[in-house]
Amino acid sequence: MSHSEFFGYYPWQRQIAQNWLQHRERFAHAWLIHGAPGIGKVTFARQSAQSLLCWQPQHGLACQQCDACRWCQQGNHPDLRLIRPEAVAVLEAGSTEADTTKKTAPSKEIRVEQLRQLQSWFTTATHRGGWRVAVLYPAERLNTVSANALLKMLEEPPEHTVFLLVAEAPDRLLPTIVSRCRRLPLPLPSSNEALAWLDEQGLSDSTSWLAAAGGGPLAAFALAQQQDRPYPDWLSALLQQLLQTAPRYEGIAEQLEKLPASQWLHILHCMVMDLHLLSVHLPARYYPDLYQAYLKQVAELSPLALSQLHKWLLEQIRWQEHPLNAKLLVHHTLDRLHRSLNTKAAA
């Protein structure tokens, strides 16, 4: 069983859930649960749905023993619906092979048909007259049509129904959807809580992994399963080349072209954030192990050029899911990095 599928709350979220769920007499019909990546937001929402459906909750939390809890754990509770992209459902099922019977890849969006299918569910009596809970994640994957369909449901909510929406970036949702939800922000765990949990998982050098993941312990653990060290080899090689008057990053570019743009753009954004912090005499946040390589970049670096580079990268990240020419984007980005990081500060 993966860490995202275990039954219960992560240590840093249990008290938050208990405080929240103990006041059901004032419970809103729609909640927007949001926070940083890799902190367990989906697990929190799914476990909270189970707690709402539990027959004998203890201090507001699921007992993990009644029939309702077992049905939730097995994924067949009649009053629980999970609305997420088909691609996410495939990943959660642990499937690593594409379904050869399908002509198209699993959808990465939440489709309007998924929401329309809820209409008959809304008109069915709930089991034992309790709650009906719909968990929707990630909410950023709603397209224009499905977002408007959800908005109609939130404007005229069905009786005894609670919507739990999960998002990392609420600002990417329709403002009208956000306005019809109560917000429940989930904070990053403290460094001590996160490191203690990572140590329990047997992860060595957990401090560096946690930094690379931006403080999210689940993201840190997942990253450690994917690569040998917190930052990819191509990043340290790129830092060396960016110091050259005529950099040679053909091999690096070939590696990046094979990766999703979202992955390498995020890593470059973290690198630029680290450089900005070091330029104002603060410690690197994401890749402290690259400190010596960073120092060579920071010398006489123009703060204005660095700020403009940061804004430019954020703009590219906004469009990372759109169809782009991978080779053109990679080479343009590397050229922009070289020009920005070789613009010296004014004397």
Residue frames as qw, qx, qy, qz and C-alpha x, y, z in Angstrom:
[[0.000, 0.888, 0.460, 0.000, 0.00, 0.00, 0.00],
 [0.405, 0.471, -0.033, 0.783, 1.37, 3.40, -0.97],
 [0.211, -0.193, -0.472, 0.834, 1.66, 6.21, 1.54],
 [0.285, -0.033, -0.130, -0.949, -1.21, 8.06, -0.12],
 [0.628, -0.195, -0.586, -0.473, -3.55, 5.09, 0.39],
 [0.301, -0.072, -0.827, 0.470, -3.05, 4.32, 4.06],
 [0.364, -0.680, -0.550, -0.319, -6.06, 4.69, 6.34],
 [0.496, -0.665, -0.306, 0.468, -5.67, 7.63, 8.68],
 [0.151, 0.986, -0.021, 0.074, -4.28, 11.14, 8.81],
 [0.637, 0.369, -0.335, 0.588, -0.64, 12.09, 8.57],
 [0.508, -0.421, -0.496, 0.564, 0.70, 13.23, 11.96],
 [0.172, -0.117, -0.024, 0.978, 0.86, 16.89, 10.96],
 [0.307, -0.206, -0.401, -0.838, -2.81, 16.96, 9.93],
 [0.361, -0.360, -0.858, 0.065, -4.65, 14.90, 12.54],
 [0.137, -0.456, -0.501, 0.722, -5.29, 17.77, 14.97],
 [0.174, 0.173, -0.258, -0.935, -6.42, 20.06, 12.14],
 [0.387, -0.190, -0.773, -0.466, -8.93, 17.44, 11.02],
 [0.318, -0.413, -0.789, 0.326, -10.21, 16.87, 14.55],
 [0.026, -0.381, -0.262, 0.887, -10.75, 20.58, 15.19],
 [0.262, 0.119, -0.441, -0.850, -12.51, 20.95, 11.84],
 [0.431, -0.168, -0.804, -0.374, -14.76, 17.89, 11.91],
 [0.182, -0.295, -0.788, 0.509, -15.98, 18.31, 15.47],
 [0.201, 0.405, 0.240, -0.859, -18.20, 21.25, 14.42],
 [0.132, 0.208, 0.844, 0.477, -20.51, 19.51, 11.96],
 [0.105, 0.717, 0.625, -0.289, -23.58, 21.46, 13.06],
 [0.139, 0.858, -0.042, -0.492, -22.11, 24.44, 11.17],
 [0.558, -0.141, 0.652, 0.494, -20.59, 22.42, 8.35],
 [0.327, 0.560, -0.233, -0.725, -20.58, 24.11, 4.93],
 [0.874, 0.344, 0.291, -0.181, -21.82, 22.31, 1.83],
 [0.775, 0.553, -0.074, 0.297, -18.55, 22.96, -0.05],
 [0.540, -0.755, 0.231, 0.292, -14.96, 23.20, 1.14],
 [0.629, 0.709, -0.270, 0.169, -11.81, 24.16, -0.73],
 [0.798, -0.520, 0.194, 0.235, -8.88, 22.29, 0.82],
 [0.599, 0.747, -0.147, 0.250, -5.60, 23.79, -0.39],
 [0.576, -0.733, 0.307, 0.189, -1.91, 23.88, 0.42],
 [0.059, 0.709, -0.639, -0.294, 1.61, 23.25, -0.83],
 [0.797, 0.269, -0.493, -0.221, 2.52, 20.17, -2.92],
 [0.613, 0.210, -0.722, 0.242, 3.40, 16.94, -1.18],
 [0.178, -0.308, 0.589, -0.726, 1.74, 17.47, 2.19],
 [0.000, -0.190, -0.974, 0.121, -1.09, 14.93, 1.84],
 [0.359, 0.123, 0.076, -0.922, -4.06, 17.08, 0.78],
 [0.633, 0.010, -0.562, -0.532, -5.86, 14.31, -1.12],
 [0.456, -0.111, -0.845, 0.256, -5.35, 11.82, 1.70],
 [0.049, 0.128, 0.490, -0.861, -6.69, 14.44, 4.10],
 [0.507, 0.091, -0.148, -0.844, -9.80, 15.00, 1.96],
 [0.645, -0.014, -0.703, -0.298, -10.48, 11.29, 1.42],
 [0.355, -0.125, -0.803, 0.462, -9.99, 10.49, 5.09],
 [0.196, 0.117, 0.325, -0.918, -12.25, 13.40, 6.02],
 [0.606, 0.005, -0.424, -0.673, -14.93, 12.05, 3.69],
 [0.577, -0.099, -0.808, 0.066, -14.65, 8.73, 5.52],
 [0.133, -0.106, -0.623, 0.763, -14.91, 10.54, 8.85],
 [0.407, 0.055, 0.008, -0.912, -18.11, 12.27, 7.69],
 [0.717, 0.009, -0.507, -0.479, -19.59, 8.92, 6.66],
 [0.285, 0.131, -0.881, 0.355, -18.41, 6.96, 9.73],
 [0.559, -0.534, -0.541, -0.331, -21.20, 5.55, 11.93],
 [0.683, -0.680, -0.212, 0.162, -19.31, 5.98, 15.19],
 [0.440, 0.681, -0.225, 0.540, -16.74, 8.80, 14.80],
 [0.685, -0.502, -0.297, 0.436, -14.34, 9.36, 17.66],
 [0.254, -0.656, -0.008, 0.710, -13.74, 13.06, 18.36],
 [0.425, 0.741, -0.068, -0.515, -14.92, 13.73, 14.82],
 [0.155, 0.548, -0.755, -0.326, -12.56, 11.23, 13.18],
 [0.811, 0.110, -0.448, -0.360, -13.32, 7.92, 11.47],
 [0.752, -0.463, 0.418, -0.214, -13.26, 4.89, 13.76],
 [0.243, 0.525, -0.779, -0.244, -11.71, 2.72, 10.98],
 [0.166, -0.074, 0.968, -0.175, -13.77, -0.27, 12.15],
 [0.560, 0.384, 0.487, -0.549, -17.46, 0.17, 11.24],
 [0.640, 0.400, 0.619, 0.218, -18.98, -1.03, 7.97],
 [0.301, 0.945, 0.112, -0.061, -19.05, 2.53, 6.59],
 [0.215, -0.804, 0.495, 0.249, -15.29, 2.88, 7.18],
 [0.590, -0.117, 0.754, 0.266, -14.60, -0.46, 5.55],
 [0.566, 0.672, 0.469, 0.089, -16.70, 0.46, 2.52],
 [0.125, 0.969, -0.156, -0.142, -14.72, 3.71, 2.16],
 [0.398, -0.596, 0.653, 0.245, -11.45, 1.82, 2.44],
 [0.579, 0.130, 0.769, 0.237, -12.57, -0.63, -0.22],
 [0.016, 0.190, -0.399, -0.897, -13.81, 2.16, -2.49],
 [0.191, -0.320, -0.806, -0.460, -17.46, 1.06, -2.61],
 [0.035, 0.414, 0.600, -0.684, -19.37, 3.28, -0.16],
 [0.243, 0.627, 0.672, 0.310, -22.64, 4.24, -1.87],
 [0.072, -0.961, -0.255, 0.080, -22.51, 7.80, -0.49],
 [0.383, -0.678, 0.330, 0.533, -18.96, 8.60, -1.57],
 [0.728, 0.640, 0.177, 0.169, -17.82, 9.72, -5.01],
 [0.489, -0.506, 0.299, 0.645, -14.25, 10.52, -6.12],
 [0.550, 0.812, 0.193, 0.014, -14.12, 12.91, -9.07],
 [0.339, -0.683, 0.441, 0.473, -10.66, 13.10, -10.60],
 [0.481, 0.598, -0.468, -0.439, -9.12, 12.86, -14.07],
 [0.988, 0.097, -0.061, -0.108, -8.95, 9.40, -15.56],
 [0.585, 0.541, -0.480, 0.366, -5.16, 9.70, -15.71],
 [0.224, -0.531, 0.567, -0.588, -5.07, 10.27, -11.94],
 [0.874, -0.152, 0.225, -0.404, -7.35, 7.29, -11.33],
 [0.894, 0.336, -0.287, 0.077, -5.05, 5.10, -13.42],
 [0.288, 0.563, -0.582, 0.511, -2.02, 6.20, -11.38],
 [0.508, -0.413, 0.465, -0.596, -3.84, 5.56, -8.12],
 [0.965, 0.020, 0.041, -0.257, -4.72, 2.06, -9.29],
 [0.547, -0.543, 0.594, 0.231, -1.00, 1.42, -9.73],
 [0.821, 0.458, 0.324, 0.104, -1.28, 0.72, -13.44],
 [0.296, -0.630, 0.409, 0.590, 2.02, 1.23, -15.25],
 [0.285, 0.070, 0.777, 0.557, 0.83, -0.03, -18.61],
 [0.360, 0.179, -0.133, -0.906, -1.50, 1.75, -20.98],
 [0.641, 0.283, 0.636, -0.324, -4.87, 0.17, -21.69],
 [0.157, -0.175, 0.718, 0.656, -4.37, -1.19, -25.21],
 [0.181, 0.538, 0.816, 0.109, -8.13, -1.49, -25.72],
 [0.058, 0.874, 0.278, -0.394, -8.49, 2.28, -25.64],
 [0.610, 0.577, 0.233, 0.490, -7.69, 4.43, -28.65],
 [0.060, 0.837, -0.104, 0.533, -6.93, 7.53, -26.61],
 [0.385, 0.153, -0.644, 0.643, -4.74, 8.23, -23.61],
 [0.312, -0.627, -0.656, 0.280, -6.47, 8.69, -20.23],
 [0.045, 0.854, 0.195, 0.480, -7.83, 12.21, -19.88],
 [0.447, 0.008, -0.423, 0.789, -5.84, 14.64, -17.74],
 [0.227, -0.251, 0.036, -0.940, -8.92, 16.81, -17.21],
 [0.247, 0.300, 0.796, -0.464, -12.03, 16.42, -15.10],
 [0.047, -0.194, -0.670, -0.715, -14.68, 16.03, -17.79],
 [0.444, -0.115, 0.085, -0.885, -18.21, 17.41, -17.65],
 [0.725, -0.106, -0.589, -0.341, -19.63, 13.89, -18.05],
 [0.449, -0.035, -0.759, 0.470, -18.17, 12.98, -14.67],
 [0.120, 0.058, 0.407, -0.903, -20.17, 15.76, -13.04],
 [0.588, -0.020, -0.294, -0.753, -23.35, 15.04, -14.99],
 [0.603, -0.064, -0.794, -0.045, -23.25, 11.46, -13.75],
 [0.117, -0.027, -0.687, 0.717, -23.72, 12.80, -10.22],
 [0.424, -0.157, -0.097, -0.887, -27.26, 14.01, -10.93],
 [0.759, -0.218, -0.528, -0.312, -28.88, 10.60, -10.42],
 [0.542, -0.054, -0.655, 0.525, -26.74, 10.12, -7.29],
 [0.064, -0.146, 0.279, -0.947, -28.07, 13.36, -5.83],
 [0.624, -0.178, -0.163, -0.743, -31.66, 12.12, -6.12],
 [0.729, -0.102, -0.677, 0.014, -30.96, 8.78, -4.42],
 [0.621, -0.746, 0.011, -0.238, -31.60, 8.53, -0.68],
 [0.175, 0.642, -0.684, 0.298, -28.43, 8.37, 1.40],
 [0.657, -0.094, -0.738, 0.123, -27.56, 5.29, 3.42],
 [0.456, -0.457, -0.614, 0.455, -29.05, 5.55, 6.91],
 [0.032, -0.938, -0.326, -0.109, -30.02, 9.17, 6.17],
 [0.575, -0.564, 0.064, 0.589, -26.46, 10.46, 6.56],
 [0.032, 0.749, -0.282, -0.599, -24.12, 12.58, 4.48],
 [0.819, 0.479, 0.237, 0.210, -23.33, 12.27, 0.81],
 [0.332, -0.773, 0.287, 0.458, -19.71, 13.30, 0.06],
 [0.757, 0.613, 0.087, 0.209, -18.05, 14.16, -3.27],
 [0.515, -0.637, 0.281, 0.499, -14.25, 14.55, -3.28],
 [0.642, 0.748, 0.116, 0.122, -12.92, 16.39, -6.34],
 [0.404, -0.753, 0.381, 0.352, -9.20, 16.64, -7.08],
 [0.301, -0.310, -0.153, 0.889, -7.11, 18.28, -8.34],
 [0.258, 0.775, 0.464, -0.343, -9.62, 21.08, -8.84],
 [0.002, -0.655, 0.361, 0.664, -7.22, 22.85, -11.24],
 [0.183, -0.049, 0.874, 0.448, -7.97, 20.10, -13.76],
 [0.380, 0.653, 0.583, -0.299, -11.53, 21.30, -14.28],
 [0.295, 0.190, 0.466, 0.812, -11.90, 22.58, -17.84],
 [0.185, -0.047, -0.014, -0.981, -14.18, 25.48, -18.74],
 [0.595, -0.230, -0.515, -0.573, -17.27, 23.31, -19.31],
 [0.643, -0.291, -0.685, 0.180, -16.84, 21.10, -16.25],
 [0.221, -0.064, -0.415, 0.880, -16.05, 24.13, -14.05],
 [0.362, -0.132, -0.111, -0.916, -19.33, 25.75, -15.05],
 [0.682, -0.256, -0.621, -0.290, -21.19, 22.50, -14.40],
 [0.516, -0.214, -0.640, 0.527, -19.70, 22.34, -10.90],
 [0.006, -0.062, 0.186, -0.981, -20.57, 25.99, -10.31],
 [0.545, -0.275, -0.371, -0.700, -24.25, 25.25, -10.98],
 [0.705, -0.290, -0.643, 0.074, -24.15, 22.46, -8.40],
 [0.397, -0.134, -0.473, 0.775, -22.55, 24.72, -5.82],
 [0.194, -0.180, -0.054, -0.963, -25.10, 27.46, -6.49],
 [0.762, -0.211, -0.072, -0.608, -27.97, 25.03, -5.80],
 [0.059, 0.373, -0.908, 0.182, -26.38, 22.38, -3.57],
 [0.668, -0.230, -0.641, -0.299, -28.23, 19.07, -3.16],
 [0.633, -0.637, 0.164, -0.408, -29.44, 18.29, 0.34],
 [0.863, -0.417, 0.286, 0.017, -27.16, 16.33, 2.71],
 [0.841, 0.398, 0.032, 0.364, -24.27, 16.69, 0.24],
 [0.362, -0.834, 0.229, 0.348, -20.77, 17.95, 1.00],
 [0.736, 0.628, -0.096, 0.234, -18.23, 18.80, -1.72],
 [0.590, -0.665, 0.256, 0.379, -14.55, 18.59, -0.81],
 [0.638, 0.751, -0.074, 0.155, -12.41, 20.27, -3.48],
 [0.729, -0.476, 0.192, 0.453, -8.62, 19.86, -3.33],
 [0.522, 0.815, 0.016, 0.251, -6.23, 22.32, -4.96],
 [0.680, -0.210, -0.061, 0.700, -2.65, 23.55, -4.85],
 [0.172, -0.022, 0.154, 0.973, -3.37, 26.83, -6.64],
 [0.168, 0.642, 0.675, -0.323, -6.82, 28.24, -5.78],
 [0.102, 0.647, -0.101, -0.749, -6.04, 31.30, -7.91],
 [0.048, 0.167, -0.786, -0.593, -6.31, 29.07, -10.99],
 [0.092, 0.448, 0.888, -0.055, -9.96, 28.23, -10.21],
 [0.060, -0.640, -0.430, -0.634, -13.00, 30.23, -11.24],
 [0.006, -0.210, 0.436, -0.875, -13.43, 33.00, -8.64],
 [0.651, -0.232, -0.106, -0.715, -17.13, 32.15, -8.53],
 [0.830, -0.109, -0.547, 0.010, -16.30, 28.56, -7.50],
 [0.426, 0.113, -0.561, 0.701, -13.89, 29.76, -4.81],
 [0.240, -0.267, 0.191, -0.913, -16.49, 32.23, -3.47],
 [0.782, -0.234, -0.211, -0.538, -19.00, 29.42, -2.96],
 [0.821, -0.062, -0.521, 0.226, -16.61, 27.33, -0.87],
 [0.526, -0.829, 0.185, -0.027, -15.37, 27.66, 2.67],
 [0.550, 0.632, -0.508, 0.199, -11.58, 27.56, 2.56],
 [0.839, -0.521, 0.151, 0.037, -9.50, 25.18, 4.63],
 [0.405, 0.759, -0.497, 0.116, -5.78, 25.90, 4.16],
 [0.947, -0.277, -0.034, 0.157, -3.44, 23.07, 5.15],
 [0.068, -0.914, 0.396, 0.058, -0.03, 24.35, 6.28],
 [0.628, 0.439, -0.620, 0.169, 3.32, 22.75, 5.62],
 [0.828, -0.485, -0.245, 0.137, 4.38, 20.54, 8.52],
 [0.278, -0.892, 0.349, 0.075, 7.17, 21.85, 10.68],
 [0.439, 0.610, -0.660, -0.008, 10.65, 20.77, 9.67],
 [0.238, -0.331, 0.847, -0.341, 10.85, 18.54, 12.75],
 [0.751, 0.194, 0.458, -0.435, 7.52, 16.82, 11.95],
 [0.742, 0.587, -0.213, -0.243, 8.46, 16.28, 8.31],
 [0.278, 0.592, -0.749, 0.108, 11.97, 14.98, 9.07],
 [0.458, -0.213, 0.770, -0.391, 10.67, 12.66, 11.78],
 [0.828, 0.328, 0.280, -0.358, 8.19, 11.13, 9.33],
 [0.634, 0.651, -0.407, -0.096, 10.84, 10.77, 6.60],
 [0.041, -0.518, 0.823, -0.231, 13.21, 9.12, 9.07],
 [0.678, -0.002, 0.618, -0.397, 10.43, 6.62, 9.89],
 [0.828, 0.509, 0.020, -0.233, 10.28, 5.77, 6.20],
 [0.845, -0.194, 0.315, 0.386, 14.00, 4.98, 6.29],
 [0.518, 0.801, 0.072, 0.292, 15.06, 7.87, 4.07],
 [0.658, -0.336, -0.027, 0.673, 18.68, 8.94, 4.47],
 [0.241, -0.039, 0.154, 0.957, 19.80, 12.57, 4.03],
 [0.052, 0.689, 0.723, 0.023, 16.17, 13.54, 4.57],
 [0.114, -0.727, -0.135, 0.663, 17.04, 17.23, 5.10],
 [0.073, -0.320, 0.534, 0.779, 18.28, 17.65, 1.52],
 [0.022, 0.329, 0.870, 0.366, 15.36, 15.70, 0.05],
 [0.048, -0.739, -0.600, 0.302, 12.87, 17.78, 2.03],
 [0.081, -0.621, 0.107, 0.773, 14.48, 21.01, 0.83],
 [0.061, -0.092, 0.720, 0.685, 14.36, 19.88, -2.81],
 [0.069, -0.488, -0.843, -0.217, 10.65, 19.11, -2.42],
 [0.123, -0.510, -0.108, -0.845, 9.87, 22.55, -1.02],
 [0.262, -0.256, 0.580, -0.727, 9.04, 21.23, 2.46],
 [0.832, -0.021, -0.073, -0.550, 6.45, 18.62, 1.46],
 [0.451, -0.412, 0.788, -0.080, 7.38, 15.28, 3.09],
 [0.801, 0.297, 0.511, -0.098, 5.35, 13.13, 0.69],
 [0.565, 0.814, -0.129, -0.037, 6.91, 14.94, -2.27],
 [0.099, -0.744, 0.659, -0.039, 10.37, 14.40, -0.73],
 [0.657, -0.149, 0.735, -0.082, 9.76, 10.68, -0.28],
 [0.774, 0.549, 0.306, -0.074, 8.45, 10.33, -3.86],
 [0.334, 0.877, -0.342, -0.041, 11.44, 12.26, -5.23],
 [0.317, -0.588, 0.743, -0.038, 13.85, 9.96, -3.41],
 [0.764, 0.122, 0.631, -0.056, 12.24, 6.96, -5.11],
 [0.658, 0.733, 0.164, -0.050, 12.76, 8.51, -8.53],
 [0.503, 0.754, -0.295, 0.301, 16.38, 9.67, -8.47],
 [0.784, -0.037, -0.426, 0.450, 19.70, 9.12, -6.69],
 [0.345, -0.211, -0.322, 0.856, 20.13, 12.61, -5.24],
 [0.114, 0.675, 0.502, -0.528, 17.92, 15.64, -4.55],
 [0.328, 0.753, -0.138, -0.553, 18.87, 17.46, -7.75],
 [0.905, 0.379, 0.184, 0.051, 19.36, 15.95, -11.22],
 [0.694, -0.207, 0.291, 0.625, 22.84, 15.57, -12.72],
 [0.407, 0.585, 0.380, 0.590, 21.92, 17.85, -15.60],
 [0.192, -0.961, -0.173, -0.100, 21.39, 20.78, -13.19],
 [0.573, -0.671, 0.241, 0.405, 24.93, 20.74, -11.80],
 [0.600, 0.126, 0.485, 0.624, 26.28, 20.32, -15.34],
 [0.193, 0.816, 0.394, 0.377, 24.16, 23.26, -16.49],
 [0.354, -0.920, -0.025, 0.165, 25.46, 25.51, -13.72],
 [0.615, -0.370, 0.386, 0.579, 29.01, 24.84, -14.91],
 [0.455, 0.387, 0.542, 0.591, 28.17, 25.58, -18.54],
 [0.010, 0.922, 0.364, 0.129, 26.30, 28.79, -17.72],
 [0.439, -0.772, 0.129, 0.442, 29.59, 30.25, -16.44],
 [0.582, -0.020, 0.503, 0.638, 31.19, 29.83, -19.88],
 [0.136, 0.474, -0.175, -0.852, 31.29, 32.58, -22.48],
 [0.568, 0.223, -0.537, -0.582, 30.24, 30.07, -25.13],
 [0.600, -0.188, 0.679, -0.379, 28.34, 27.33, -23.23],
 [0.397, 0.161, -0.818, -0.385, 27.97, 23.85, -24.71],
 [0.458, -0.025, 0.686, -0.565, 24.76, 22.37, -23.44],
 [0.560, 0.169, -0.579, -0.568, 23.71, 20.19, -26.37],
 [0.384, -0.046, -0.916, 0.108, 23.74, 17.05, -24.20],
 [0.083, 0.228, 0.623, -0.744, 21.80, 18.81, -21.46],
 [0.464, 0.235, -0.119, -0.846, 19.25, 20.06, -23.98],
 [0.510, 0.064, -0.786, -0.343, 18.72, 16.53, -25.29],
 [0.201, -0.174, -0.875, 0.405, 17.94, 15.33, -21.77],
 [0.211, 0.292, 0.380, -0.852, 15.46, 18.15, -21.14],
 [0.457, 0.165, -0.445, -0.752, 13.67, 17.58, -24.43],
 [0.458, -0.088, -0.875, -0.131, 12.75, 14.07, -23.21],
 [0.138, -0.276, -0.735, 0.604, 11.28, 15.35, -19.93],
 [0.016, -0.811, -0.572, -0.122, 7.88, 16.98, -19.35],
 [0.212, 0.607, -0.046, 0.765, 8.30, 20.76, -19.51],
 [0.553, -0.745, -0.084, -0.363, 6.61, 21.05, -16.11],
 [0.890, -0.347, -0.102, 0.277, 9.40, 19.00, -14.53],
 [0.658, 0.075, -0.019, 0.749, 12.48, 20.83, -15.75],
 [0.002, -0.685, -0.115, -0.720, 10.88, 24.29, -15.63],
 [0.661, -0.720, -0.138, -0.159, 10.08, 23.71, -11.95],
 [0.832, -0.256, -0.044, 0.490, 13.68, 22.69, -11.24],
 [0.427, 0.373, 0.075, 0.820, 15.05, 25.77, -13.02],
 [0.288, -0.774, -0.165, -0.539, 12.62, 27.95, -11.10],
 [0.785, -0.597, -0.109, 0.126, 13.91, 26.48, -7.83],
 [0.725, 0.033, 0.017, 0.688, 17.48, 27.14, -8.95],
 [0.154, 0.587, 0.118, 0.786, 16.71, 30.79, -9.74],
 [0.543, -0.770, -0.161, -0.295, 14.98, 31.18, -6.36],
 [0.834, -0.375, -0.075, 0.398, 18.10, 29.81, -4.66],
 [0.533, 0.268, 0.069, 0.799, 20.31, 32.25, -6.55],
 [0.148, -0.745, -0.163, -0.630, 18.07, 35.13, -5.55],
 [0.715, -0.685, -0.135, -0.027, 18.25, 34.12, -1.87],
 [0.787, -0.186, 0.002, 0.588, 22.02, 33.83, -1.96],
 [0.351, 0.523, 0.137, 0.765, 22.30, 37.20, -3.70],
 [0.312, -0.744, 0.019, -0.591, 20.72, 38.81, -0.62],
 [0.114, 0.438, -0.760, 0.467, 22.86, 36.73, 1.77],
 [0.764, -0.175, 0.334, -0.524, 20.18, 34.17, 2.71],
 [0.387, -0.230, 0.886, 0.114, 20.62, 30.37, 2.57],
 [0.349, 0.087, -0.706, -0.610, 19.49, 28.40, -0.48],
 [0.671, -0.071, 0.345, -0.653, 16.03, 26.92, 0.02],
 [0.913, 0.235, -0.034, -0.332, 15.83, 24.07, -2.50],
 [0.917, 0.251, -0.198, 0.239, 19.29, 22.76, -3.36],
 [0.366, -0.889, 0.274, 0.004, 21.67, 23.72, -0.53],
 [0.843, -0.189, 0.386, 0.324, 24.09, 20.99, -1.69],
 [0.611, 0.567, 0.250, 0.492, 24.82, 23.16, -4.75],
 [0.285, -0.909, -0.098, 0.286, 26.05, 26.03, -2.57],
 [0.481, -0.451, 0.394, 0.640, 29.58, 26.15, -4.03],
 [0.354, 0.331, 0.643, 0.593, 28.30, 26.11, -7.61],
 [0.018, -0.886, -0.457, -0.075, 25.78, 28.82, -6.75],
 [0.384, -0.760, 0.025, 0.524, 28.47, 31.09, -5.29],
 [0.419, -0.105, 0.509, 0.745, 30.25, 31.21, -8.65],
 [0.134, 0.602, 0.633, 0.468, 27.00, 32.34, -10.29],
 [0.238, -0.869, -0.411, 0.141, 26.05, 34.92, -7.69],
 [0.471, -0.397, 0.082, 0.783, 29.27, 36.95, -7.93],
 [0.007, -0.296, 0.224, 0.929, 28.40, 40.34, -9.43],
 [0.103, 0.427, 0.852, 0.284, 25.03, 39.06, -10.61],
 [0.157, -0.202, -0.120, -0.959, 22.53, 41.75, -11.62],
 [0.223, 0.254, 0.768, -0.544, 19.52, 41.72, -9.24],
 [0.506, 0.444, 0.012, -0.739, 17.35, 43.25, -11.96],
 [0.464, 0.322, -0.724, -0.396, 18.28, 40.59, -14.52],
 [0.082, -0.007, -0.968, 0.237, 17.62, 37.88, -11.93],
 [0.351, 0.345, 0.530, -0.690, 14.21, 39.34, -11.10],
 [0.546, 0.444, -0.264, -0.660, 13.27, 39.55, -14.78],
 [0.328, 0.224, -0.903, -0.164, 14.40, 35.94, -15.29],
 [0.129, 0.144, 0.868, -0.457, 12.24, 34.82, -12.37],
 [0.490, 0.436, 0.249, -0.712, 9.17, 36.53, -13.85],
 [0.491, 0.424, -0.567, -0.507, 9.89, 35.08, -17.28],
 [0.160, 0.103, -0.981, 0.050, 10.14, 31.52, -15.87],
 [0.307, 0.284, 0.690, -0.591, 6.83, 31.93, -14.04],
 [0.544, 0.468, -0.108, -0.688, 5.25, 32.91, -17.34],
 [0.408, 0.308, -0.811, -0.287, 6.60, 29.76, -19.01],
 [0.043, 0.044, 0.939, -0.338, 5.28, 27.65, -16.14],
 [0.482, 0.334, 0.337, -0.737, 1.81, 29.09, -16.69],
 [0.688, 0.469, -0.249, -0.495, 1.83, 27.63, -20.22],
 [0.153, -0.446, 0.880, 0.054, 3.65, 24.39, -19.46],
 [0.560, 0.190, 0.783, -0.193, 0.62, 22.17, -20.12],
 [0.585, 0.689, 0.038, -0.427, 0.02, 23.64, -23.58],
 [0.887, 0.258, 0.251, 0.289, 1.37, 21.90, -26.69],
 [0.041, -0.918, 0.296, 0.261, 4.79, 23.38, -27.29],
 [0.766, 0.518, -0.349, 0.152, 7.78, 22.66, -29.50],
 [0.819, -0.542, -0.019, 0.186, 9.97, 20.92, -26.89],
 [0.736, 0.091, 0.074, 0.667, 13.27, 21.55, -28.65],
 [0.157, 0.668, 0.121, 0.717, 12.53, 25.22, -29.26],
 [0.524, -0.800, -0.093, -0.276, 11.38, 25.79, -25.67],
 [0.852, -0.380, -0.016, 0.359, 14.45, 24.10, -24.19],
 [0.613, 0.209, 0.094, 0.757, 16.99, 26.00, -26.29],
 [0.040, -0.749, -0.151, -0.644, 15.18, 29.32, -25.84],
 [0.658, -0.740, -0.096, -0.099, 15.09, 28.80, -22.06],
 [0.824, -0.243, 0.026, 0.512, 18.78, 27.86, -21.83],
 [0.413, 0.450, 0.124, 0.782, 19.75, 30.89, -23.91],
 [0.286, -0.810, -0.141, -0.493, 17.64, 33.13, -21.68],
 [0.795, -0.577, -0.074, 0.173, 19.31, 31.66, -18.58],
 [0.732, 0.031, 0.057, 0.678, 22.77, 32.28, -19.98],
 [0.180, 0.617, 0.133, 0.755, 22.03, 35.89, -20.91],
 [0.476, -0.793, -0.140, -0.352, 20.40, 36.69, -17.56],
 [0.821, -0.531, 0.001, 0.210, 23.05, 35.04, -15.40],
 [0.671, 0.034, 0.119, 0.731, 25.84, 36.75, -17.28],
 [0.040, 0.813, 0.173, 0.554, 24.39, 40.25, -16.91],
 [0.510, -0.057, -0.486, 0.707, 26.63, 41.86, -14.32],
 [0.235, -0.831, -0.434, 0.258, 25.43, 44.23, -11.65],
 [0.271, 0.863, -0.007, 0.426, 26.11, 47.90, -12.23],
 [0.576, 0.084, -0.429, 0.690, 29.18, 49.15, -10.46]]
